[in-house]
């Protein structure tokens, strides 16, 4: 068991499984295609234990910073099973899973998040393309973890070729274009609203000031880190 305060953790499983339990009474196992979105708020203790399997384990965990007004909110846990995550094929042939955010009238199941995130798992087949609006002013990136794709530009000749594994930091804009040649590409598309607030980080705590970090450590030592109310 270990503590978190001031952030949200987002775990997405591609292969294998992870057992979870925490100080607010949640317990279970997430496996292929499942998502665990945990809001630590003012303080939570939890553990994540990868389960041994012959095929090994693959997945991602992102930390999402909370704005100052929400850092001491009541912890929350969202366990999103794979069958609740919308998956569809676009007109251009891309396979898209929407964890958070929206394409057309299709929305991801994770909502009510302060950063207004987009979180999508996108596979673009060979000799195809993918086009997705990104909220202007949001920070965004694509993490390419399979294959090769051409990112950006108004056509393939203007795009930048990216091979996996690579992190593509996207500039501010309102549209992402991705093109493929003979190889497919699979990537996470993630964006969120910048908070423009000071960041103080120490291990599993992300707060706004050094004093708030010291308070978290003091609460942990005194046994007052997790509150029942």
N, C-alpha and C positions, 0 to 999 in steps of 0.2 A: 504494500500500500504506500502511496506517495501523494503529496498534496499539490493542488493547483489553486491559484487565485488570479482573477483579473482577465482571463482569456476564455476562449472556447477551443476545444480540440475536436478535430474532424478526422475520423478514421474510415477509410474506404478499402475494402478487401477485394483483391483480384484472385488470390489463390490461397487456400488454407483457411484457418479460422483462429479467432481470438476470444478467450474467455474474459469477461468483465464483471467486476463487482465494485460497489462504491458505498460511501458513508450515508447516502440518502436512500438506500434500500434497493437499488437496481442490481440485478444479477442476470447473466445470460451469456450466450455465445453468438458472435456475428461471424458469418462465413462469406463465401463467394458472392460478390455483388452487393453485399449489405453495407450500410453506412451507420456509424455511431457519431452523433453530434452532441457533444457534452458542453454545457455552459457552466464553467466552474464558479463564476460570480464571486461572492465573498469568501468562498472556501469549500473545497470538496477533497476527500481522500478517495483514491481509487487505485485499482490495479488492472493491468492488461497483460494477460498471459497467453502468448502464442502457443497453439496446440500442435504437438508433434504429428507430422503426417509424411508419408513417403514422397509426396509431390512437393514438399517444402511450402514456403509462404511468400506471397507478394502482396503489396498494398502500399497505401500512402497515409501519412498523418500530417495534417496542416494545423497550425495554431492561428486562430483569428483573434486579434486584439479587440477588447471591449472598450467602448468610450468611457470616459471618467464617470459619467452619470450612472453607468451600468456595472461598474466593477464590483460593487458590493451588493448586487442583487442576489436573490435566492437562487441557488444552483438548480439547473434543469438538465434533463437527459432525454434525448430523442434517439430511439432505436428504429432505424428505417430499413425494413427488409427489401430485398432486391425486387420483389414483385410489386412494390409500391413506387419504384423509380421508373418514370416514363421512358420508353425506348422507342425510337421510330427512325425511319429512313427518309432523308430529305429528298427533294426533287433531283438534286445533283448526285445522289447515291451515297451520301455520308450516313453512317450509323451513329446516332446521338443518344446518350443517356443523360437526362437532366436531373441532377441531384438538387441544385438550387438555381433559381433564375427562371427564365421564360423564353420560349421560341414560339412566336405566333400566339396561339391560345393555349399552348401546353406549358404547364408550370411544374417545377420540381417540388417534391414533398416537404423540403426543409424551408420553413418560413419564419417570419418574425425575428430576423437576425439584423442587428443594428447596422452592420456593414453593407447591407443590401447586396449580398454576394451573388455572383454567377459561379456555378461549379458544374462543369460538364465533362463527360468522358466521350471523346469523339474519335471515330475511326473513319478515315477517308480511303476508299479503295483505289487501286491503280487507275491512272488516267482519268481522274475525277477532280472535284473541287468541293470546297466548303466555304460558305459565307455567313458571317454572324455579326449582327450589330453588338457593339459594346458601349455601355453608358459613357458618354463623354465626361471627362473629369475623374473617372474611376481608374485606379491602378489595376493593371492586368498583366497576366503572363500565360504562356503555354508551356507545359512540361511535356516534351516529346519523349515517350518511353518505348516506342516500337516503330521501326521503319524510318522512312525519309520523306520529308515534305518540303514544299516551297512556301514560305510565309511572307505575307505583306504584298504591297504593290497592287496595281489595278489589273495586272495580267501576269502570266507565269514568267515572262522574261524580266519583269521588274522585281520579282520576289527573291528572297534569300533562301538558299537551300540549307536545310537543317537535318542532321542525322541524329538518331537516338544514341545515347541519352543526352539530351540537351534542354536547358532552360532558356526560353525565349522571352525576354522582357519587352513588352509591347509599349510603344509610345502612345500618348494620349490621342484619341480619335474616336470615331463612331462606327468603324467597320473593320473586321478581320477577314482577310481572304487567305485561303490555303489551297494549294494545288499539288497534285501528285503526278509522277511520271510512271515508270514501270513498277515501282514499289508502293505499297500502301503506307499509311502513317497513322499512328494512334497517339493521342495526346490528351492531357487535361487542360481545359480552358478555365481559368480562374480569374475573377475580377472582384473588386470591392471598393467601397467608398472610402477615401483616405480620411483619417480622423483629425489630422493636423494638431495632435496633442503631444506633449512630452512623453517619452517612454523611459521607464526605469525597470530594468529586468535583472532578476537574480534567480537562476535555476528555473523552477517551475512557476515562478511568480512574474507577472508583467503588470506593473502599476505605472503611475504618473510621476511619483517622487521617490527619493531615497527613503524618506521618512515612512512612506506607506510600505515599502519593502521591509524596513525594520519592524514595523507593526505586525506584518504577516509572520515574520520569524518569531517575534515575541508571543503572538497568539499560538503558534505551533508549540513553543516550549511550555506555555502555561496550560495547554490542553483546551484552549478556547477557540481554536481555529474553526472547528465545525460547530455550528449552532443549530439547535433543534427547531426554532421558530420559523 
